[in-house]
Amino acid sequence: MAQQREEDQLYPIAVLIDELRNDDVQNRLNSIKSLNIIALALGEERTRSELIPFLTDTIYDEDEILSALAEKLCELVDLVGGPKHAHCLISPLESLAASEETVVREKAIESLKVVAAKQSPEEFEKHFLPLIQRLATSEWFTGRSSSCSLFPVAYATLPATSIDNQNQLRKMYTELAKDETPMTRRGAATILGPFAAATHAKMAETDEIIPLFNLFANDDQDSVRLQSIPACVEIARLLDNETTDNELSQTMKGLISDKSWRVRYMVAQSIVDLQETFGSELIVRDLIPGFTALLKDNESEVRAQASSKIKLFCLALPESTRSEVVMNNILPIVKELVNDVNPHVKTSLAGVIMSLAPILGESDTIENLLPLFLTQLKDECPDVRLNIISNLAALNDVIGIEQLSQTLLPAITELAADNKWRVRLAILEHMPLLAQQLGRKMFDDQLGELSLSWLLDHVYAIREAATVSVRKLVATFGSEWAKTVVIPKVLELSEEQNYLKRMTMLFCVNQLLEVLSKETVEEDLIPAIKNLSKDPVANVRFNVAKTLANMGEVVEPAVFESKIKPTLEELLEDSDADVKFHADAALQPKIEKMDCLTESVPKTEVKAF
């Protein structure tokens, strides 16, 4: 019996070994993902003495397996005996942190951070610091590069009294910053900001941080230089404005005009963060000329990124000079970018250009921005037009609806017939908002007919959106407007030869039920729907049944009994099973009625569109 119990105890580790050596990658992966279960079965001592050494010594596998292992090991802290024994996980994670595959290294480092956070200061100094030293001085760059990510967490974890270890960490980091391989230097540059912050400005106080920043910013590899830009943001937060001006500004100006477009792209991406950390004098002297240079960059990717930051950059400018800077420095370049050869640049600009209107005010917006908006509304790139249309509300707040109707509405009307259905959809979706701003009379004169014409569009998404738009318009202008303007047009759809347009009429009626009075439904809509109950297309007939069911929820019970129920009973005798099903469902008094319709796949009796 004792031997049997021992064999039972050994079984989990035997399963693990067998599965890890299985030819099927998925089996090996599943085994790795079950490590916590196996460790629980083995117990803390055997996990430390058998499982972890096995993983350390015998795992040489596919990157996918190693990645899963690196991610899973940090979950075993409690299963190896808690923080006191967490150091036993360092060995396998150290091997994984030096792996050739970047994803494996990254996950190993993240797991090491979890393990470090659970260790006591004593255990940390005893086991984790030697790990960093081994990685930082390893033969291959993979280990040295991985070690960089551990420096901030290591420094932050050390007690303030551990001066020697702090000095040692800073010394090792400086050596990594000067490493012969660009991959290691890039890793060091990436964590310069967090490491400087973790030192509680110790590096800044000892004049260590500025030389390192300059070293990275002037590296011969652009992959290293571009990492110095987010570091600059973090460092500037640690320094006063005078020191930032004296020590960082000149180097930053060099990065703005760097020979590598990737570096300039990173500057454009971080420009607003730089504004937040630089003083107002530096913004005016360095960042404004730098930003305008990025807007005029010869690489389209840089121009597009800089264009996307125009709104935030302008809002972050000192309020006293904001309008002047926009007029004199930003707007002239914006006028050029409107006609940029690259569609991505124009699209980025179109997404933010409306935000300049509140800054410039009504007069300057009408004089300087409106012509640009009109140009973009007619741009050949659909995304440019889409972005302008989607931000019309911001413009209306500045120039007023009358000016908007005189200048942009003709262009909007033209776009309503655009070949690109997404552009038509964007116009359509803004109709309810425009209706609220224009008022009933101006809307009827300018856009009323246009809004209803979309019910006949050849694209289903447009027709569907048009029914929703019509409902919102009726909610804005009321039932009387619906009776005189909308309902006659909707009822005309029931006479269309194309069955899809007759279906659209049903969709629209279902939307209107939410906003029309009971009397209007009874007098104007029920007769038209009953006529469609004899439609030759089964799809129309079963949607008639669903529509009548929804009407029954709106009208008085007596109206349902006298005007709706007889038609549903007729549909119960229909030859089509779907029609009978929906008619029967509509007649069930306690069944929740479906309030949405679908354009189902046409039945076989439908021969053609």
C-alpha positions in Angstrom: 0.0 0.0 0.0 2.8 2.4 0.9 4.4 1.7 -2.5 1.1 2.4 -4.2 0.7 5.7 -2.4 4.3 6.7 -3.5 3.5 5.9 -7.1 0.3 8.0 -6.9 2.3 10.9 -5.6 4.8 10.6 -8.4 2.1 10.4 -11.1 1.7 14.2 -11.6 5.4 14.8 -12.3 5.4 11.7 -14.6 2.5 13.1 -16.6 4.3 16.5 -16.8 7.5 14.9 -18.1 5.6 12.8 -20.6 3.5 15.7 -21.9 6.5 18.0 -22.1 8.2 15.5 -24.3 5.2 14.8 -26.4 5.6 15.3 -30.2 2.5 17.4 -30.3 3.2 21.1 -29.5 -0.3 21.6 -28.2 0.1 18.8 -25.6 3.3 20.4 -24.4 1.6 23.8 -24.2 -1.3 22.4 -22.3 1.1 20.8 -19.8 2.9 24.2 -19.2 -0.5 25.9 -18.7 -1.3 23.3 -16.0 1.9 23.9 -14.0 0.0 25.4 -11.0 -2.2 22.3 -10.8 0.8 20.0 -10.9 2.6 22.1 -8.3 -0.4 22.0 -6.1 -0.4 18.2 -6.4 3.3 17.9 -5.6 3.3 20.2 -2.7 5.7 23.1 -1.9 8.8 21.1 -1.1 8.7 18.8 -4.1 7.8 21.7 -6.4 11.0 23.5 -5.2 13.2 20.4 -5.3 11.9 18.6 -8.3 9.6 20.6 -10.6 11.5 23.9 -10.7 14.9 22.2 -11.4 13.3 20.0 -14.0 12.0 23.1 -15.8 15.3 24.9 -15.4 17.5 22.1 -16.8 15.4 20.3 -19.4 13.2 22.8 -21.2 14.5 23.6 -24.7 11.4 24.1 -26.8 9.4 26.1 -29.2 9.1 29.8 -28.6 5.4 29.4 -28.0 6.1 26.9 -25.1 8.8 29.1 -23.6 6.6 32.1 -23.8 3.8 30.3 -21.9 6.4 29.1 -19.3 7.7 32.6 -18.8 4.2 33.8 -18.2 3.2 31.0 -15.9 6.2 30.8 -13.5 5.3 34.0 -11.6 2.0 32.3 -10.6 3.9 29.7 -8.6 5.2 32.0 -5.9 2.6 30.8 -3.4 3.0 27.2 -4.5 6.7 27.1 -3.8 6.3 28.3 -0.2 5.6 32.0 -0.6 8.0 35.0 -0.8 10.6 33.3 1.4 11.2 30.7 -1.3 10.3 32.8 -4.4 14.0 33.0 -5.3 13.8 29.4 -6.6 11.9 30.8 -9.5 14.7 33.1 -10.5 16.8 30.5 -12.1 14.4 29.4 -14.9 13.2 32.9 -15.4 16.9 34.1 -15.8 17.4 31.5 -18.5 14.2 32.7 -20.3 15.2 36.3 -19.9 18.3 35.6 -22.0 16.3 33.8 -24.7 16.8 34.8 -28.3 13.1 35.4 -28.8 12.0 38.9 -27.8 8.5 37.9 -26.7 9.9 35.2 -24.4 12.4 37.7 -22.9 9.7 40.3 -22.3 7.4 37.8 -20.5 10.2 36.5 -18.4 11.1 40.1 -17.3 7.4 40.8 -16.4 7.4 37.6 -14.3 10.6 38.6 -12.6 9.0 41.9 -11.7 6.1 40.1 -10.1 8.5 37.8 -8.2 10.6 40.8 -7.1 7.5 42.7 -5.8 6.7 39.7 -3.5 10.2 39.4 -2.0 11.2 41.0 1.3 14.0 43.6 1.1 16.5 41.1 2.6 15.6 38.3 0.1 15.6 40.9 -2.7 19.1 42.0 -1.9 20.3 38.5 -1.5 18.9 36.9 -4.6 17.5 39.5 -7.0 20.5 41.9 -7.2 22.9 39.2 -8.1 20.5 38.2 -10.9 20.6 41.7 -12.3 24.4 41.7 -12.1 24.6 38.3 -14.0 22.3 39.5 -16.7 23.9 42.9 -17.0 27.3 41.3 -17.5 26.3 38.3 -19.5 28.1 37.4 -22.7 25.2 37.7 -25.0 23.4 41.0 -25.6 20.0 39.3 -25.0 20.7 39.0 -21.2 22.2 42.5 -21.0 19.2 44.0 -22.9 16.7 42.2 -20.6 18.5 43.4 -17.5 17.7 47.0 -18.3 14.0 46.6 -17.6 14.8 45.4 -14.1 16.7 48.5 -13.0 13.8 50.8 -12.1 12.0 48.1 -10.0 15.2 47.1 -8.4 16.1 50.7 -7.4 12.6 51.4 -6.1 12.6 48.2 -4.0 15.9 48.8 -2.3 15.7 50.5 1.1 17.0 54.1 1.3 19.8 52.9 3.5 21.2 50.6 0.9 23.6 53.2 -0.5 26.2 50.8 -1.8 23.7 48.8 -3.8 22.1 51.9 -5.2 25.5 53.2 -6.4 26.2 49.8 -7.9 23.0 49.8 -9.8 23.6 53.2 -11.2 27.1 52.2 -12.2 25.9 49.0 -14.0 23.2 51.0 -15.8 25.8 53.5 -17.0 27.9 50.6 -18.4 24.8 49.3 -20.2 24.2 52.7 -21.7 27.6 52.5 -23.3 27.3 48.9 -24.4 28.7 48.0 -27.8 25.4 46.5 -29.1 22.6 48.9 -30.1 20.0 46.5 -28.8 21.4 46.9 -25.3 21.7 50.6 -25.6 18.1 50.8 -26.8 17.0 48.8 -23.8 18.9 51.2 -21.5 17.5 54.3 -23.3 13.9 52.9 -23.0 14.1 52.9 -19.2 16.1 56.1 -18.6 13.0 58.1 -17.6 11.6 55.4 -15.2 15.0 54.8 -13.8 15.7 58.4 -13.2 12.3 58.7 -11.5 12.9 55.7 -9.4 16.2 57.2 -8.1 14.1 60.1 -6.7 16.1 62.6 -8.8 19.4 61.2 -7.3 20.8 60.9 -10.8 19.8 64.4 -11.6 21.3 65.7 -8.4 24.6 63.9 -9.1 24.8 65.1 -12.7 24.5 61.5 -14.0 21.3 61.8 -15.9 22.0 64.6 -18.4 25.2 63.0 -19.9 23.3 59.7 -20.3 20.4 61.5 -22.0 22.8 63.3 -24.4 24.6 60.0 -25.0 21.3 58.3 -26.1 20.1 61.4 -28.1 23.4 61.4 -30.1 23.7 57.7 -30.6 24.5 56.6 -34.1 21.4 54.2 -34.2 18.0 55.8 -34.6 16.4 53.0 -32.6 18.3 54.4 -29.6 17.8 58.0 -30.3 14.1 57.8 -30.6 13.9 56.2 -27.1 15.5 59.3 -25.7 12.4 61.4 -26.5 10.0 59.9 -23.9 13.0 59.9 -21.6 13.3 63.6 -22.1 9.7 64.1 -20.9 10.3 62.2 -17.7 13.6 63.9 -17.0 12.1 67.4 -17.5 9.6 66.6 -14.8 12.5 66.1 -12.4 14.3 69.3 -13.3 13.4 72.9 -12.9 12.8 75.1 -15.9 16.2 76.7 -15.8 18.0 73.4 -15.8 15.8 72.1 -18.5 16.6 75.1 -20.6 20.3 74.8 -20.1 20.7 71.1 -20.3 17.9 69.6 -22.5 16.6 72.2 -24.9 19.5 72.2 -27.3 19.6 68.4 -27.6 15.8 68.4 -28.1 16.1 70.8 -30.9 18.6 68.4 -32.6 16.1 65.6 -32.2 13.3 67.6 -33.9 15.5 68.0 -37.0 17.1 64.5 -36.7 18.1 62.9 -40.0 15.9 59.8 -39.2 12.2 60.2 -39.9 11.4 57.7 -37.2 13.0 60.0 -34.6 11.1 63.0 -35.9 7.9 60.9 -35.8 8.5 60.1 -32.2 9.0 63.8 -31.4 5.7 64.6 -33.2 4.0 61.9 -31.1 5.4 63.2 -27.9 5.1 67.0 -28.6 2.2 67.6 -26.3 3.9 65.7 -23.4 6.9 68.0 -24.0 4.7 71.0 -23.8 3.4 69.9 -20.4 6.9 69.6 -19.0 8.7 72.6 -20.7 8.2 76.1 -19.4 6.3 78.7 -21.4 9.5 80.4 -22.6 10.8 77.1 -24.0 7.5 76.4 -25.7 7.6 79.7 -27.5 11.3 79.6 -28.3 11.8 76.0 -29.2 8.6 73.9 -29.4 6.5 76.2 -31.6 9.2 76.4 -34.4 9.9 72.7 -33.9 6.2 71.8 -34.2 5.8 73.9 -37.4 8.9 72.2 -38.8 7.3 68.8 -38.1 4.1 69.9 -39.9 6.2 70.7 -42.9 8.4 67.6 -42.7 9.4 65.9 -46.0 8.1 62.5 -44.7 4.3 62.1 -44.9 4.2 59.8 -41.8 5.7 62.7 -39.7 3.4 65.3 -41.2 0.4 63.0 -40.5 1.4 62.4 -36.9 2.1 66.1 -36.3 -1.2 67.1 -37.9 -3.1 64.8 -35.5 -1.6 66.7 -32.6 -2.6 70.2 -33.8 -5.7 70.4 -31.6 -3.9 69.3 -28.4 -0.8 71.4 -29.2 -2.8 74.6 -29.7 -4.9 74.0 -26.6 -1.8 73.5 -24.5 -0.3 76.9 -25.7 -0.3 79.8 -23.1 -3.8 81.3 -23.3 -2.4 84.8 -23.6 -0.7 84.1 -26.9 -2.7 81.1 -28.2 -4.8 82.9 -30.8 -1.8 84.8 -32.1 0.4 81.7 -32.4 -2.4 79.8 -34.3 -2.9 82.7 -36.7 0.7 83.4 -37.4 2.4 80.1 -37.0 0.0 77.2 -37.4 -2.7 78.4 -39.8 -0.4 79.2 -42.8 0.9 75.6 -42.7 -2.6 74.2 -42.2 -3.6 75.9 -45.5 -0.8 74.0 -47.2 -1.6 70.7 -45.6 -5.2 70.9 -46.8 -3.9 70.2 -50.3 -1.2 67.7 -49.2 -0.3 65.0 -51.7 -0.7 62.3 -49.1 -4.3 61.2 -48.1 -3.2 60.1 -44.6 -2.0 63.6 -43.9 -5.2 65.2 -45.1 -7.3 62.7 -43.1 -5.4 63.4 -39.9 -5.8 67.2 -40.5 -9.5 66.9 -41.2 -10.0 65.1 -37.9 -8.7 68.1 -35.9 -9.0 71.2 -38.0 -12.5 72.1 -36.7 -10.9 72.5 -33.2 -9.2 75.6 -34.4 -12.5 77.4 -34.8 -13.1 78.1 -31.1 -9.5 79.4 -30.8 -9.8 81.8 -33.7 -13.3 83.0 -33.1 -16.2 83.7 -35.5 -14.6 86.4 -37.7 -11.3 84.6 -38.3 -13.0 81.3 -38.7 -15.3 82.6 -41.5 -12.4 84.3 -43.2 -9.7 81.7 -42.9 -11.1 78.3 -42.0 -14.4 78.1 -43.9 -12.6 78.0 -47.3 -10.4 75.2 -46.0 -13.5 73.2 -44.8 -15.1 73.6 -48.2 -12.0 72.3 -49.9 -11.9 69.3 -47.6 -15.6 68.6 -48.1 -14.8 68.2 -51.8 -11.6 66.2 -51.3 -11.3 63.0 -53.3 -10.4 61.0 -50.2 -13.6 59.8 -48.5 -12.0 59.7 -45.0 -11.2 63.4 -45.3 -14.8 64.3 -46.1 -16.0 61.9 -43.4 -13.9 63.6 -40.7 -15.1 67.1 -41.7 -18.8 66.1 -41.6 -18.4 64.3 -38.3 -17.1 67.5 -36.6 -19.7 70.1 -37.9 -21.2 70.6 -34.5 -17.9 72.3 -33.3 -18.1 74.7 -36.2 -21.8 75.6 -35.6 -21.0 76.6 -32.0 -18.6 79.3 -33.4 -20.1 80.7 -36.6 -23.8 80.0 -36.1 -26.3 78.1 -38.1 -27.1 80.8 -40.6 -23.6 81.2 -41.7 -23.2 77.4 -41.8 -26.3 77.0 -44.0 -25.0 79.6 -46.5 -21.5 78.2 -46.9 -21.4 74.5 -46.1 -25.0 73.2 -46.7 -24.6 73.4 -50.5 -21.5 71.3 -50.3 -23.3 68.9 -47.9 -26.1 68.5 -50.4 -23.6 67.7 -53.1 -22.0 65.1 -50.9 -25.4 63.5 -50.2 -25.2 62.1 -53.7 -21.5 60.9 -53.3 -20.6 57.6 -54.9 -19.1 56.4 -51.6 -21.9 55.1 -49.4 -20.0 55.8 -46.2 -19.9 59.4 -47.1 -23.6 59.4 -47.7 -24.0 57.6 -44.4 -22.0 60.2 -42.5 -24.1 63.0 -43.9 -27.3 61.1 -43.1 -26.4 60.5 -39.5 -25.9 64.2 -39.0 -29.3 65.2 -40.3 -31.1 65.1 -36.9 -28.4 67.4 -35.4 -28.6 69.7 -38.3 -32.4 69.7 -38.0 -32.2 70.9 -34.4 -29.8 73.6 -35.4 -31.6 74.8 -38.6 -35.2 74.8 -37.4 -38.1 73.3 -39.3 -38.5 75.9 -42.0 -34.9 76.1 -43.0 -34.6 72.3 -42.8 -37.6 71.7 -45.0 -36.3 74.2 -47.6 -32.7 73.0 -47.6 -32.6 69.3 -46.5 -36.1 67.9 -46.1 -36.4 66.2 -49.4 -32.9 65.0 -49.3 -33.5 63.3 -45.9 -36.4 61.3 -47.2 -34.7 60.4 -50.5 -32.2 58.1 -48.6 -35.1 55.7 -48.0 -34.7 54.7 -51.6 -30.9 54.4 -51.6 -29.5 51.2 -53.2 -27.4 50.4 -50.1 -29.2 48.6 -47.3 -27.1 50.3 -44.6 -28.2 53.7 -45.9 -31.9 52.7 -46.0 -31.7 51.3 -42.5 -30.0 54.5 -41.1 -32.5 56.6 -43.0 -35.4 55.0 -41.1 -33.6 55.8 -37.8 -32.9 59.4 -39.0 -36.6 59.9 -40.0 -37.7 58.8 -36.5 -35.3 61.3 -34.9 -36.6 64.1 -37.2 -40.2 63.3 -36.3 -39.2 63.4 -32.6 -37.7 66.9 -33.2 -40.5 68.4 -35.4 -43.6 66.5 -34.1 -46.4 64.4 -35.4 -48.1 67.1 -37.4 -44.9 67.6 -39.4 -44.8 63.8 -39.9 -48.3 63.7 -41.2 -47.7 66.4 -43.8 -44.1 65.6 -44.8 -43.0 62.2 -43.8 -45.9 59.8 -43.9 -47.0 60.6 -47.5 -43.5 59.9 -48.7 -43.2 56.7 -46.6 -46.6 55.4 -47.9 -45.4 55.9 -51.5 -42.8 53.2 -50.8 -45.6 50.6 -50.5 -46.2 51.1 -54.3 -42.6 50.5 -55.3 -41.9 47.6 -57.7 -38.8 46.6 -55.9 -39.8 44.5 -52.9 -36.8 45.7 -50.9 -38.2 49.2 -51.0 -41.6 48.0 -49.8 -39.6 46.3 -47.0 -38.0 49.7 -46.2 -41.5 51.1 -45.8 -42.2 48.5 -43.1 -38.9 49.3 -41.4 -39.7 53.0 -41.3 -43.2 52.4 -40.0 -41.7 50.4 -37.1 -39.3 53.2 -36.3 -42.1 55.8 -36.4 -44.4 53.8 -34.0 -42.1 55.1 -31.2 -42.9 58.8 -31.9 -46.3 59.0 -33.6 -49.6 59.4 -31.8 -52.1 56.5 -31.6 -54.5 58.3 -33.9 -51.9 58.8 -36.6 -51.0 55.1 -36.5 -54.7 54.1 -36.7 -55.7 56.5 -39.4 -52.7 56.6 -41.7 -50.5 53.6 -41.2 -52.7 50.6 -40.5 -54.6 50.7 -43.8 -51.3 50.8 -45.8 -49.8 47.9 -43.8 -53.0 45.8 -44.3 -52.7 46.3 -48.1 -49.2 44.8 -48.0 -50.5 41.7 -46.3 -51.4 40.4 -49.8 -47.9 41.2 -51.2 -46.7 38.6 -53.7 -43.3 38.3 -51.8 -43.3 36.2 -48.6 -40.6 38.3 -47.0 -42.8 41.3 -47.2 -45.8 39.4 -45.8 -44.1 38.0 -42.7 -42.6 41.4 -42.0 -46.2 42.8 -42.3 -47.1 40.3 -39.5 -44.3 41.5 -37.3 -45.2 45.2 -38.0 -48.9 44.6 -37.2 -47.8 42.9 -33.9 -45.8 46.0 -33.0 -48.8 48.2 -33.9 -50.9 46.2 -31.5 -48.6 47.3 -28.7 -49.3 51.0 -29.6 -53.0 51.2 -30.5 -56.0 50.6 -28.2 -57.2 47.0 -27.7 -60.4 47.7 -29.6 -58.5 48.9 -32.6 -56.3 45.8 -32.5 -59.4 43.6 -32.4 -61.2 45.3 -35.2 -58.4 46.4 -37.6 -55.3 44.3 -37.0 -56.5 40.9 -35.7 -58.5 40.0 -38.8 -55.5 40.6 -41.1 -53.3 38.5 -38.8 -55.9 35.7 -38.9 -55.8 35.8 -42.7 -52.0 35.5 -42.6 -52.4 32.4 -40.5 -53.7 30.7 -43.6 -50.7 31.8 -45.7 -48.8 29.2 -47.7 -45.5 30.3 -46.3 -44.4 28.8 -43.0 -42.5 32.0 -41.8 -45.6 34.1 -42.5 -47.8 31.8 -40.5 -45.3 31.6 -37.6 -45.1 35.4 -37.2 -48.8 35.8 -37.6 -49.4 33.3 -34.9 -46.8 35.0 -32.6 -48.5 38.3 -33.1 -51.8 36.8 -32.0 -50.4 35.4 -28.7 -51.5 38.0 -26.1 -48.5 37.5 -23.7 -45.7 37.0 -26.1 -43.3 39.8 -26.3 -43.5 41.3 -29.8 -40.4 41.7 -31.9 -39.8 45.4 -32.5 -37.1 45.1 -35.2 -37.2 43.8 -38.7 -34.7 42.2 -40.9 -34.2 42.0 -44.6 -34.2 38.3 -44.8 -32.7 36.3 -47.6 -35.3 36.4 -50.4 -37.6 33.4 -50.7 -37.4 31.2 -53.8 -40.4 33.0 -55.3 -38.3 36.2 -55.6 -36.7 35.9 -59.0 -34.6 39.0 -59.1 -33.7 42.2 -57.4 
